[in-house]
Amino acid sequence: MFTQLSLRNFKAWRDAEYLDASGQSQVGRINIPLAPVTMLLGTNSSGKSSLLQALLLLKQTVASPDRSVHLNLGGNEANDYFNFGHFDDVLTHNASPRQFELGFKFRHPDSNSASAKQRLPSGEFSATYGRTSAGSAVVQALALSSDTAVYRALRRDKGAYSIMVGDQARGKSRMYAPERSIALPAEAIQLLATDGPMVEDISLALRRELEAIAYLGPLRRKPERDYTWNKSRPGELGIDGAEVINALLASALSRSKNKDDDTAQIIQKVSAWLARMGVAEKIEVKQLGHSTRYEVVVYKDGIAANLRDVGIGVSQVLPVITLAFFAPIGSTIILEEPEIHLHPLAQAVLAELFVEVSRERKIQFVVETHSEHLFRRLQTLVARDSSTRDQCLLYFVERAGADAKLKPLELDPYGRLTEWPPMFFGDALGETREQARLMFERQRAGSSK
């Protein structure tokens, strides 16, 4: 689970002001704590999506087939999540120096268990990137940290890198250049001698955390009338949920009778949550005759209909619910606008889905949303002790000129906001006052006739 995201000069996120030990004002990277359920709210184009994209940029970098790449800014539509363009497209406008930073901290939810002792329980990654003469991003400084040590690679002249353990330099060479942002090459590992295995463990843990991210974007694929199933389970659902039906087919047609088999239980769990949302009673998969094609049938008010023939909200929320149970235990799910095309009650129930699945399956949800109903249900869950303020973190993103600013939304034990941002969900009180004023004016005008 990611416990903190750090940024500086990344797109709209410039830096943060803070006081040093002597009380002097300084600027540095923005550190954003993350919880099992983290919700980002704010206006359009405020910078919310950029926070999510920072993790996805690192995820697509570690998946790059070229291990010598420092940062994969995209361009391969088949394999990359985003095409970030060029270095200058990522760098904050007028940034000085012309460098940006990305970083995160992580820990395993079961870090106190026996199984966690076989892997790195927690760690930290931080990298500063500059621009080469060819225009690509290059690591200027890399820090890989465990609970006991910090290992650094610092770029020097002519592309050489110094390898550091704490403040001690171990050597310098062009052969020590980092790989895929998170790892050191074999030559640097050999240089580190007895420290080498720990660096490899940190890099492997970082890679696993990034690979365990599942992302679902705001634009999801519309359903087909029927589907062919190749009798396999998809590896992921896709950023537009393109593989969600194959995942449901694999669940419905699985031969497994094991009640603990997550794959076999997905379609039942999806049906149960659709019912809680009030959008359908259940869904089923039906074979069309003796062919290899299948349709997804939605039941509502005792009527069965093809998924293609029901409201668009059902097909748009299917990937959201399915992903919650399809993603392996311990994954991080990043969602943009999960509430799209849903009525208010269904939007509110999404908050219950995130809280319950996070607790039961150790899934982390990082959600960008515009839904007032989702947010208010999360407040209610805190008020009724169904969730805690530690389990849920809420942020409001707003613009200050060209820069994005982050405002934590603090909840008291009763789920109430201690301070509301101005015009948070519009001016509801002002709308009510205006309606009342117009009503009295019209009543007065009618009585005077």
C-alpha positions, 0 to 999 in steps of 0.5 A: 500500500502506498502511504505517501506520494511526493511531487515537485515541479510535476505538471501543475504541482510546483512545490510546498512551503515549510519551516526548517529547524531554525524557523526559516521559510523553505520550499520543497517537494509536496508530500501527500499522505495516502490511506486505504481509501483516499478521495480527491475532489475539486473543480475541472482541470484543477490538477487531480488527475496529475496526482494519479498520473504520477504513479502511473508514469512510474508504473509504465516505466517499470514495465518498459522492455528497455531497462536502460530507460530512466522514465518512460513518458509514453508513446506506445498506445498498446502498452502505455497508460499515458503519453506524457509528451516530452520532458517540457510537457511534464515540467511545471511552467517556469520551474527553477531549476529545470528539474522535477521530483517524484517519490512515494513511500509504501508498506505492506498491510500485513507487515506485522505478520509472519509472511511479511518477514519474507519480504521488505515490509516498507520502503521509500523511493525518490528521484529527481529528473533532468533533461538530456540534450536529446530531450529525454528525462534522465535521473539526476538523483535517486534514493532507495530507502529501507527502514535501516539504510538509504542508497543513492545514485547521483549524476555527475559530469559526462553521465557518470553516477556516484553510488552512495550508502548514507553519506559514504561514496562507494564509487563513480562510473557511467556503468552505474546509471539507474535502470527504469528509475527504481533499480541499479545495474549489476555493476553497481550491485557488485560495487555495493558488496554486502549491501547489494542484496538489500538494494535489490530487495528494495528495487523488487519491492518497489517494482511489485508495488507499482505492478500491483496498481490497477487503473480504470479511467473515466471513459469506459467501453460500451457493452456489446450484445454478445461475446466470445469467450476464449476460456481464459481469465484476462490478466487485467481489465484495461484502462477502459474496462475492455476485459470486464466481460471476459472476467465475468465470463471466467467467473461464471463459467469457472469449473472451480467449486472452491468457495475460496476461489476469488475468480469463481465468486466475482460474478456473485459479488458483483450481483450483490453490489448491483443490488445494493446500489439499486441498479439491478437485482443480479447479472447472469451469463447465458450461452447462445444456443450451442455456439461459443458466444455468450450474452450478459443478462441483467435482471431488474424488477423481475425482467431479464434484459441484455446488458446492451438494452439496459441503462448505460449506468449499469455497464459503466459501473460494472468495471468498477465493481468487478475490479474491486474483486478482480484485483489481487489482494493487496493491490492499489486501485486508481479510479477516475470518476467511478460514479459516471452515469449513476443515480445519486443513491448508487453513487453513495453506495460506492463509498461503502464498496470502497470501505468494505473491500479495502478492509476485507481484501486489503485493497487500496483505493485512490479515487478522483471524483466529482460526486457529492453523494459519494463524499457525503456517504463517506462522512456518514460511514465515519459518523456511524463508526463503519470507517475511521478517519485513519482509513479514509483521507479526503483532499480538495484540489484547487488552483492558485493561478497556474499552480495546483494546491492541495487542501486536506479535508479534516473530518471530526469523529462525527464525519463533519468537515471542520472547515469547508472550502468556499463553493465546495459543492456549489452554493447550496445555502445560497440556492435555497435562500434565492428560491425562498426569496423568489417564492415570497416575491411571487406570493406577494405579487399575487396577493396584491392583484 
